Every structure is written in structure tokens, then in C-alpha cells.
Amino acid sequence: MTGVLGGLIAAFPTPVTSSYESIATVTAAGVETSLNFTSILGTYKSLQIRGFFLSSGGGGGSMRFNSDTGSNYARHYLGGNGSSAFAGGSATQTLMTTADQSGSTYNSVILIDIIDYASTTKNKTMRAWNGYDFNAAGSSTYMYSGLWMSTSAITSIQLGTGLFGGTFDAGSTFALYGVK
């Protein structure tokens, strides 16, 4: 694999396979504004989500925990597209932004780590890496960090198409892993 997506994948060391346990996979039929992981047990140290997606009618990726729609999510991001760099953040959002991708013709990959998700004494943090290719007309990569200001253990995760009102295209797939 070449280009930004190949470089993004190659930049991470190969994980020890026995450290990850597959929990669930969700795949879009083509009209979903969100996909959900539910009944997540608190038996792992962390969670990891790996995904490949396309979205129509706008795009981007977002995440909510335990159906919480309050303004208690924060995020920071860094990104680049080969000709410019960008950064930003927000302290009070009703969802956590995890990816930038606009349009159903651009393949996007994402890797999300959710740290100490089962803790009932800490706010929850996440980090995400996202990359996509503009069909040989350029590419972008993003790094996100996020905070859910809640000490509740995470038992469900809603993945959405972000602030732009899009839908996941058919075949968009996300896999949830428990990290031992």
C-alpha cells in the first residue's frame, strides 16, 4: 500500500495479536447516520476501534459514549494535506470529533484508542488517527485527542457521521477490540 494511507498504517508497530480480543464488528447497509457498539463489558484495560468508511451528504466522524448528548466533550486536532497544516480544538461539544472526511468518493481509514474506558474514577480520553485520499488528487491525515468529562464506565459507543448530517455508505465497517 502506498501513499498516505500506507504510510499511516506502516507508522504503527505490529501489535502482539494475543493482546487484542475482537468484541464486535458493525457494517453499514448504506443509510445509517450512526453505528453502535452496545453492552461493552468492563473487562479490558482499553478499547480500540479500527474502521474503513465512506460517507454521503457530508462527512467526518464523531463518537458519543453511553448516549450522552451533553456539552461535555472536548477535542484537539492536528492535520496536514501535503501543502498546508491545520490545528484546532473545542472545549464544549455535544459529541467527540474523530475524523475528517468529506464525500462518498474518498476512502477513509481510522484507528481510535479509548484509554481506561471502564474506570469510574477518571474522565475518559481517546486518541484517533484518520487518513483519506482524494482519488490521487491529494490526501490528508489527522490526529485527534479527545476528552469525555465523565467518570462513568463506557458501556456503549455511538459512531456517527459528525456535524455535517451525512450517512455511512454501504460497506463502511468498524471493528471493536478489547486491549488486555
Buried (B, 14 or more C-beta within 10 A) or exposed (E): EEEBBEEBEEEEEEEEEEEBEEBBBBBBEEEBBBBBBEEBEEEBEBBBBBBBBBBBBBBBBBBBBBEBEEEBBBBBBBBBBEEEEEEEBBEEBEBBBBBBBBBBEBBBBBBBBBBBBBBEEEBBBBBBBBBBBBEEEEBBBBBBBBBBBBEEBBBBBBBBBBBBEBBBBBEBBBBBBBBE
